[in-house]
Structures are given as structure tokens and as C-alpha cells.
């Protein structure tokens, strides 16, 4: 059984793309989490303030999804300071939440190596779901027509009709898409949340939540 361990966060600002450096900082304090493939680390939420930075606010938190038997390892992070790029944050006492089923789940970023175009990506998503024994779930990309229209004719900005995101890992940009999976059974919903989809779970990729939950 997996749970979501939610740490309130104190601090000032963070880079928007901070998942790799967050994982590195956590690994320095809890090396055992680094070694566990079934652990997922959500990016920290906050208020966008420009310059590709976000400001820590009262609802900002760090979410770690992990097997219940590993809770004691993650609890070691309570009260610790994490240095992320040029910023420092402090983790408060966490609260554990059981994973709840929902027919519709959402991931802000899923990555499949070698599949960076919508058609290939969606085909791979279907195959990966079937490999998890998820036969009822229907995957779909998240449209962003308003952003595509806004950037029409510009050299910069997204021109994809779908929500495409990147993750910076050292000197590489990892490309993926936001993904919805609908019509899940309760069992499939729990399985997808526990096992995730694709790679880079330690960096927030392939982690599914209820759409109404926003971000972990």
C-alpha cells in the first residue's frame, strides 16, 4: 500500500523547474529514498512570480508518494532544510494521506524515452497501461489551444496543440506531455497511482492525482 506524505514548506522562492535539484537535495538527506524505484516525489507548488520562479505560499508543500513501510525513512526529512539551486526551503511536520480511487486521474508530466511527438506518445501510453493490467482506462493528451493560438507566428513559446512540458536534468531537457486517464475502475485507479507511468518518478514525472487536487 502506498501513501502520500505531505510536508508543508517554508521559504521564499524556487525555480519553476526544480524537480531534479529537489531530488538531489532529498537524496543527500535520505539516501534510502534515492534507491527505491517505487517512490515518487512531486514538485513543490507555489505562486508564479515571473522569471521562471515561483513563490512559496501558505499552501506550498512537498508530496512524496511511497510504500507505507518506507514512511519512517521519509519522516526523517521533517524539520530539515533543503538547498535547491540558490534557494533554501525548510520542511515542516508531514501528514500522511491514503491514496483514494477516482475514475479520472491526471499527471502534469509523463515521459517515455523516444516518444516526444503526440501520436507516438499516446500510443506508448496505451501500451504501458495495458502492461500494468489497466484495460478500462482511456488515456488522452491535455489540449492547450489557447496557448497555441497566442504563440502563432512567434519564434518562441509552445506551438503544440497539447500541453507539452520539459524537465531539466543537468544539461539535458527531458520532453513529455500532460496526460489524463479516464474510465478507470477503482482497482485500476489505485494501481496507476501506486505504480505511475513512464520514467523519472523521483523527479515528479508519471505521478497521477485527482484533477481537483491540483498538485501534491
Secondary structure, DSSP 4 states (H G I P E B T S, - for coil): -EEEEEEEEE-SEEESS-HHHHHHHHHHH-HHHHH-TT-EEPPPP-EEEETTEEE--TT-EEEEEEEGGGHHHHHTTTT-EEEETTEEEEE---EEEE----S-EEEEEE--TT--SHHHHHHHHHHHHHHTT--S-EEEEPB-HHHHHHTTT-SSS---SB-EEEEEETTEEEEEEEEEEES--HHHHHHHHHH-SSS-GGGTTT--B-GGG---
